[in-house]
Amino acid sequence: MRLSSPLAGVVIFVGIAVSGCASAPAGTPPVSPGTDATPREVTIIARDYAFVPSSVDLVPGERILLHVINGGLDIHEAVIGAGPVQDAWEAAEAAATNPPPGPTPLVSVPLAVAGLRVVVRSGERVDVLWTVPPTAADVTGLVVGCHIPGHWARGMQVPVRIARLATAG
């Protein structure tokens, strides 16, 4: 079988592009950590049913100005915490599934497993100043998740990665 010249060019281009992607360095892009005086801005966009970006890069102990934007039609939340935090919010939100007529029930969890929770309605942006936990051990295992009933099960969760520090010079 002989490939036509334009198709052969496309095949070669795709092969080069894929091989270039395979050799791309892994890890986080370098960042300059935020401080109390100048928090670093971090944006998370919630859509139906995913977060953008596909991971959130944070520096232990830094101060951030977190922008959570709801670009979807449903209400969403961004809960930042490790497994026990995510489990607590999943259980709390599940208990509020199919409420009786009237206002949406308020949900909460014990402070020890609250993490950081930001609730955003469709088309809304909520900004929160937050200090990232102080050590790499405290940041390792953090996840951003949405526990509006059914959202976590649909994959609405992304990992938090420890960011590389930008080098001066």
N, C-alpha and C positions, 0 to 999 in steps of 0.2 A: 504494500500500500504506500502510495506517495502522497505527502502532504503538499498542499498548494503553498506557494511562497508567502502570502500574507498570514496563513494559518501557522506556518512554521515559525514565523517571526513572533506571533503571539505566544506560542508554546515556549519558545526560548525566553521571551521576556518574563513570562510567569515563572519559569524555572529559576531565572536569576533572582527575581523578587522573592520567591519562597526561600531560596538558599540564603539570601541576605537577611531575611527575618530570622532564620534559624541561628545566625551568628550574632544577633543583637544582644547587647549585654542585659542580663537580668537584674532585677532590683528596682529600687526607687530612684526617681530623679533627685538630684541634690536640692535641698531647701535650706533657707535661712530661718531658724526657729523664731517664732513670735515671742515677744516680751510683753510685760504689763504695759509699757509705754507704746509699743507698736505691735499689736497682735497680728499674726499672720492670718490672712483670709483663706478659708477653706470652704469650698462650695460643694454641696451634695444636692443632686437633682433627683427627686422621686418621681418615677413614672409608673404607669400601670403595666407591669409589676416588676420593676427593676430600679436599681440606683445607678446613677452616673456620677462619678467614674466607677469603674469595676473594682476598685480598691481605694482606700483612703490612707494617705501617707501622713503620719504624725511623728513629731519628735517628743520623746518623753520630757515632761516638765514644761513644755512650751505653752504660751498663751495664744489661743486662736479666736478669731471672730468667725464663727460657723454660720454660713448661710445655707438654710435648708429651703429648697424651692420645690413646690409641687407642680410638676408639669403634666400631671395626669388628671383624670376625671374624678377618681375616688379620693377620699381623705387618706392621708398617709402619715406615718410617723417615722422618725429616725431615732432609734434607740441605740446608744453606744454603750457596749458592755461586753463582758465575757459570757460564757455559757450560762451560769446561774442567773445573770441579769436577763438574758434573752428568754430563758425558761420561765422566769417570774412574769415577764410581760406577756408572754404567749398564753400562760394560764389565766392571767387577769383579763386579757382581751377575750379569750374564749368564753369566759363566764358571762360576758356582755353580748354574746352572739344572740341574734333574734330577740331583742328586747321588746317589751310590750309597747303599745303606742305611747307616744310622749317624747320628751327629750332623750337624747342619747345618754345612756348612763355614764357617769364618770368612773374611771378605773384608776386604781393605784396599787402600788406594791410597797413592801417594807423598805425603808430607807437603805438598809444594808445591801439590797439587791436592786436599787433603783437605777443605777447608772445615770446616763444623760438621756432624756427623752424630749424630743421636739415634735409637736403635732402640727401638721400643715394641711389646710383645706385646699381644694383644687384652685390653682392659679395664685396661691399665696406664697409669700416668702417670709420666713421667720429667721431672725438673726439672734445668736446667742454668744456671749463671751464665755469661754470655757478654758480651764487649765487642764491640759493633758496629764494623766497620772505621771508621777515623777521618775519612775525607773523603767528600763526596758522590760523587766519582768512584769511590771504592772500593765504595760501596753500589749505585751505578747498575749494573743488569744482574744483581743477585742474584736468585735464585729459590729457593723451597723446593720440593724434589722428593722423591719416593719411588721408589727403584730396585729394590725387591723385584721379581723378574722379572715383567714384564708390567704393572706398576703405572704407570710413566712413560708407556708407550704408551697406556694407558687414560686419560691426562690428569691423573694425580695430580701436579700442579705448580701453584704459584701465584707471582705476582711479589712482590718486595719493593719497597715504595715508600718514598721519602724523606718522612718525616712533617713536617708544619708544626709549628713550635714554638708552644706556648700562650703567649699574651701575659699578662703580669701586669697586674692592674688589674681 
